[in-house]
């Protein structure tokens, strides 16, 4: 059973030495470090650590913030580690996944993460409702079919209505890129048919 340390800095000006000293005092044999910016949260060294860690090993961090940008990401990581039998210890929060209090803390974090997801969903739905009331529509703006698809639309609809071919085959026959465009072509043909 090995103790791995992980230290992370968010800016190039931040000094990592204090974290390294703390992790050494904790008895970490190997310490991995990453420097990330607020925009790009890529942890190359941490990924290597996850590859090396085996069942029974412990990953030690100075603070939870080093593991992820939000609660949901942190919960997923802790769950992944639990499934692999890897322990986690965060010194700043006095969290140790091997203790009953650590397990309780983990369960509370799961509840908070679930609440965070629900609130995000609720806020998104509320924003969409308000936008709809103002006459705005969510999603990508539809720019219409290009001329090539407008020209073949009546023929595509005719083949589709004959029910002789699957939608996939029709798309292949007419070189239609994807299902969304295929259904836009059919809608265009139906609209054109009603106008005529």
Beta strands, then each sheet from edge to edge (+ up, - down):
strand 1: 3-9
strand 2: 30-35
strand 3: 58-61
strand 4: 87-90
strand 5: 95-96
sheet 1: 2+ 1+ 3+ 4+ 5-
end
